[in-house]
Amino acid sequence: MAALLDEVRSAMADLIETLENASDSAEVLNAICAEAVRVVPGADMASITAIDSGGARTAAYSDERAFTVDQAQYAAGDGPCLRAAATGETVRLSLENASELWPDFTASAKQVGVGSYLAAPFRVDPDLSGAINLFGFDNHGFAETDSTLLELYVTVVTFGLRTVRRYQQVRELADHLEAAMRSRAVIEQAKGILMATHKISADEAIRRLITYSQGTNTKLRLVAVDFVRKASAPTGTTPTVQGQRLE
């Protein structure tokens, strides 16, 4: 037991380090699968079933055979990973006890040599849930302590995924705001050039930009960028956009 706890502690520490330093979500998900196999005795493979608006998919896996078994469940529309995700309850079984309930899953699992299965659900937010799935080649059916270990592991993983997802959302928002600020800056610059060139008001300048944008089916920001670029060229001519004057 002491050796097992040391392995669990080490796996958790490695996972936390990955969560802190990973450059993308794929690296995080692959690490989750790898460390799950370390955490639970008898686990030989792992996969992550993610369920969002697009349906169920395997987001990561430690072995191609785990991916194959997952696909059989998705095709049938039922199976232990989908059941765990739907009910919020951990599913633990030996394949000998699963053939009647999930024949497609059982046939696919037996074909690749799987004898035992364990799936624990997770829920990151209202838009993303799923299950972490463990596959054992022996017919031990996993033990109750294995379920407890996996559930503990999923708790840590869920917290980490929520943190990563929130960071990504904040990063995307920051990128959108930065793009909006750049767009506004170049539009204001184009307005200023129009006002100075044609002695018109700010409202009239923006009206001309918008009219040209709609008439040419070109985004307002692109119209402004092109106009400012041509207005800044040392030609000595009246600024135009794509050869047309904004008059």
C-alpha positions as CSV (number, residue, x, y, z in Angstrom):
1,M,0.0,0.0,0.0
2,A,2.9,2.4,0.8
3,A,4.4,1.8,-2.6
4,L,1.0,2.4,-4.3
5,L,0.5,5.6,-2.5
6,D,4.0,6.8,-3.5
7,E,3.1,6.0,-7.1
8,V,-0.2,7.9,-6.9
9,R,1.6,10.9,-5.3
10,S,4.2,10.9,-8.0
11,A,1.6,10.6,-10.8
12,M,-0.4,13.5,-9.3
13,A,2.7,15.6,-9.0
14,D,3.7,14.9,-12.6
15,L,0.2,15.7,-13.8
16,I,0.1,19.0,-11.9
17,E,3.4,20.0,-13.5
18,T,2.0,19.2,-16.9
19,L,-1.1,21.3,-16.2
20,E,1.1,24.2,-15.2
21,N,3.6,24.0,-18.1
22,A,1.8,22.4,-21.1
23,S,1.7,24.4,-24.3
24,D,-1.6,23.1,-25.5
25,S,-4.6,21.0,-24.5
26,A,-3.5,17.9,-26.4
27,E,-0.4,17.7,-24.2
28,V,-2.6,18.0,-21.1
29,L,-5.0,15.3,-22.2
30,N,-2.3,12.9,-23.2
31,A,-0.7,13.3,-19.8
32,I,-4.0,12.6,-18.1
33,C,-4.2,9.3,-19.9
34,A,-0.6,8.3,-19.1
35,E,-0.8,9.2,-15.4
36,A,-4.2,7.4,-15.0
37,V,-2.6,4.1,-16.0
38,R,0.0,4.8,-13.2
39,V,-2.6,5.7,-10.6
40,V,-4.8,2.6,-10.9
41,P,-3.3,-0.9,-10.5
42,G,-4.4,-3.3,-13.3
43,A,-4.9,-0.5,-15.8
44,D,-3.1,-1.1,-19.0
45,M,-4.6,1.5,-21.2
46,A,-6.6,4.7,-20.8
47,S,-8.8,7.0,-22.9
48,I,-10.8,10.2,-22.3
49,T,-14.4,10.4,-23.7
50,A,-15.4,14.0,-24.1
51,I,-19.1,15.0,-24.7
52,D,-20.0,18.4,-25.9
53,S,-22.4,19.9,-28.4
54,G,-20.9,17.9,-31.2
55,G,-21.6,14.6,-29.4
56,A,-19.2,12.0,-27.9
57,R,-15.6,11.7,-29.1
58,T,-12.3,10.3,-27.8
59,A,-10.2,13.3,-26.9
60,A,-7.1,11.4,-26.0
61,Y,-5.9,7.8,-25.5
62,S,-2.7,6.0,-24.4
63,D,-3.1,3.1,-26.9
64,E,-4.8,2.8,-30.3
65,R,-6.8,-0.2,-29.0
66,A,-8.5,2.0,-26.4
67,F,-9.6,4.3,-29.2
68,T,-11.0,1.3,-31.2
69,V,-13.1,0.2,-28.2
70,D,-14.4,3.7,-27.7
71,Q,-15.6,3.9,-31.3
72,A,-17.7,0.8,-30.9
73,Q,-19.6,2.5,-28.0
74,Y,-20.2,5.7,-29.9
75,A,-21.5,3.7,-32.9
76,A,-23.9,1.8,-30.7
77,G,-24.9,4.9,-28.8
78,D,-24.3,3.1,-25.5
79,G,-21.6,1.5,-23.4
80,P,-19.9,1.9,-20.0
81,C,-18.1,5.2,-20.8
82,L,-21.3,6.8,-22.1
83,R,-23.3,5.3,-19.2
84,A,-20.8,6.8,-16.7
85,A,-20.9,10.2,-18.3
86,A,-24.8,10.2,-18.5
87,T,-25.4,9.0,-14.9
88,G,-22.5,10.5,-13.1
89,E,-21.7,7.1,-11.6
90,T,-18.5,5.1,-11.9
91,V,-18.9,1.9,-14.0
92,R,-16.7,-1.1,-13.0
93,L,-17.0,-4.4,-14.7
94,S,-15.5,-7.6,-16.1
95,L,-16.3,-8.2,-19.7
96,E,-17.8,-11.6,-18.7
97,N,-20.6,-9.5,-17.1
98,A,-21.1,-7.0,-19.9
99,S,-21.9,-9.0,-23.0
100,E,-25.7,-9.0,-22.4
101,L,-25.9,-5.3,-21.6
102,W,-23.4,-4.0,-24.1
103,P,-22.7,-6.7,-26.8
104,D,-21.0,-4.3,-29.3
105,F,-18.7,-2.9,-26.7
106,T,-17.9,-6.4,-25.4
107,A,-17.1,-7.8,-28.8
108,S,-14.8,-4.9,-29.6
109,A,-13.1,-5.0,-26.3
110,K,-12.5,-8.8,-26.4
111,Q,-11.2,-8.5,-29.9
112,V,-8.2,-6.4,-28.7
113,G,-7.7,-8.4,-25.5
114,V,-9.4,-6.3,-22.9
115,G,-10.9,-8.2,-20.0
116,S,-11.8,-5.5,-17.5
117,Y,-13.1,-1.9,-17.7
118,L,-13.4,1.1,-15.4
119,A,-15.0,4.4,-16.3
120,A,-15.4,7.5,-14.0
121,P,-17.4,10.5,-15.1
122,F,-16.2,14.1,-15.1
123,R,-17.9,17.4,-15.7
124,V,-15.8,20.5,-16.5
125,D,-18.7,22.9,-17.2
126,P,-22.2,22.8,-18.7
127,D,-20.7,22.5,-22.2
128,L,-18.1,19.8,-21.5
129,S,-18.4,16.5,-19.7
130,G,-17.4,12.9,-20.2
131,A,-15.5,10.0,-18.6
132,I,-11.9,8.8,-18.0
133,N,-11.8,5.2,-19.1
134,L,-9.4,2.5,-18.0
135,F,-8.8,-0.9,-19.7
136,G,-7.3,-4.0,-18.2
137,F,-6.1,-7.0,-20.1
138,D,-6.7,-9.3,-17.2
139,N,-10.2,-10.4,-16.2
140,H,-10.1,-9.0,-12.7
141,G,-12.9,-6.5,-13.2
142,F,-11.0,-3.9,-11.2
143,A,-11.4,-3.6,-7.4
144,E,-13.5,-1.2,-5.4
145,T,-10.3,0.5,-4.3
146,D,-9.5,1.0,-8.0
147,S,-12.7,2.9,-8.4
148,T,-11.9,5.1,-5.4
149,L,-8.4,5.9,-6.8
150,L,-9.8,6.7,-10.2
151,E,-12.5,9.0,-8.7
152,L,-9.9,10.8,-6.6
153,Y,-7.8,11.2,-9.7
154,V,-10.7,12.5,-11.7
155,T,-11.3,15.1,-9.0
156,V,-7.8,16.5,-9.5
157,V,-8.2,16.2,-13.3
158,T,-11.5,18.1,-13.4
159,F,-10.1,21.0,-11.4
160,G,-7.1,21.1,-13.7
161,L,-9.3,21.0,-16.9
162,R,-11.5,23.8,-15.5
163,T,-8.4,25.9,-14.9
164,V,-7.1,25.3,-18.4
165,R,-10.5,25.9,-20.0
166,R,-10.9,29.2,-18.1
167,Y,-7.5,30.3,-19.1
168,Q,-8.2,29.5,-22.7
169,Q,-11.5,31.5,-22.5
170,V,-9.7,34.5,-21.0
171,R,-6.9,34.3,-23.6
172,E,-9.5,34.2,-26.4
173,L,-11.3,37.2,-24.9
174,A,-8.0,39.1,-24.6
175,D,-7.2,38.3,-28.3
176,H,-10.7,39.5,-29.4
177,L,-10.3,42.7,-27.4
178,E,-6.8,43.3,-28.8
179,A,-8.1,42.8,-32.3
180,A,-11.0,45.1,-31.7
181,M,-8.7,47.8,-30.4
182,R,-6.5,47.5,-33.4
183,S,-9.5,47.7,-35.7
184,R,-10.8,50.8,-33.9
185,A,-7.4,52.5,-34.1
186,V,-7.1,52.1,-37.8
187,I,-10.7,53.1,-38.4
188,E,-10.2,56.2,-36.4
189,Q,-7.0,56.9,-38.4
190,A,-8.9,56.6,-41.7
191,K,-11.6,58.9,-40.3
192,G,-9.1,61.5,-39.4
193,I,-7.5,61.4,-42.9
194,L,-10.9,61.7,-44.6
195,M,-11.8,64.7,-42.3
196,A,-8.6,66.5,-43.0
197,T,-8.7,65.8,-46.8
198,H,-12.3,66.6,-47.5
199,K,-13.0,69.0,-44.6
200,I,-15.9,66.9,-43.4
201,S,-17.2,65.9,-39.9
202,A,-16.4,62.7,-38.1
203,D,-20.0,61.5,-38.7
204,E,-19.6,62.0,-42.4
205,A,-16.2,60.4,-42.5
206,I,-17.5,57.2,-40.8
207,R,-20.6,57.3,-43.1
208,R,-18.4,57.2,-46.2
209,L,-16.3,54.3,-44.8
210,I,-19.4,52.3,-43.9
211,T,-21.0,53.0,-47.3
212,Y,-17.9,51.9,-49.1
213,S,-17.7,48.8,-46.9
214,Q,-21.3,47.8,-47.6
215,G,-21.0,48.6,-51.3
216,T,-18.0,46.4,-51.8
217,N,-18.9,43.7,-49.3
218,T,-15.6,44.4,-47.5
219,K,-15.1,44.4,-43.8
220,L,-14.8,48.0,-42.4
221,R,-11.5,47.3,-40.8
222,L,-10.0,46.1,-44.2
223,V,-11.4,49.2,-45.9
224,A,-9.7,51.4,-43.3
225,V,-6.4,49.5,-43.5
226,D,-6.3,49.8,-47.3
227,F,-7.3,53.5,-47.2
228,V,-4.7,54.4,-44.6
229,R,-2.0,52.5,-46.5
230,K,-2.7,54.3,-49.7
231,A,-3.1,57.6,-47.9
232,S,0.4,57.2,-46.4
233,A,2.0,56.4,-49.8
234,P,4.1,59.4,-51.1
235,T,2.1,59.9,-54.2
236,G,0.7,63.3,-53.6
237,T,-2.7,62.2,-54.8
238,T,-6.1,62.2,-53.1
239,P,-6.4,59.1,-50.9
240,T,-8.6,56.3,-52.4
241,V,-9.6,52.8,-51.5
242,Q,-9.0,50.1,-54.1
243,G,-8.9,52.8,-56.8
244,Q,-12.1,54.6,-55.7
245,R,-12.4,57.9,-53.9
246,L,-14.3,58.0,-50.6
247,E,-16.3,61.0,-51.6
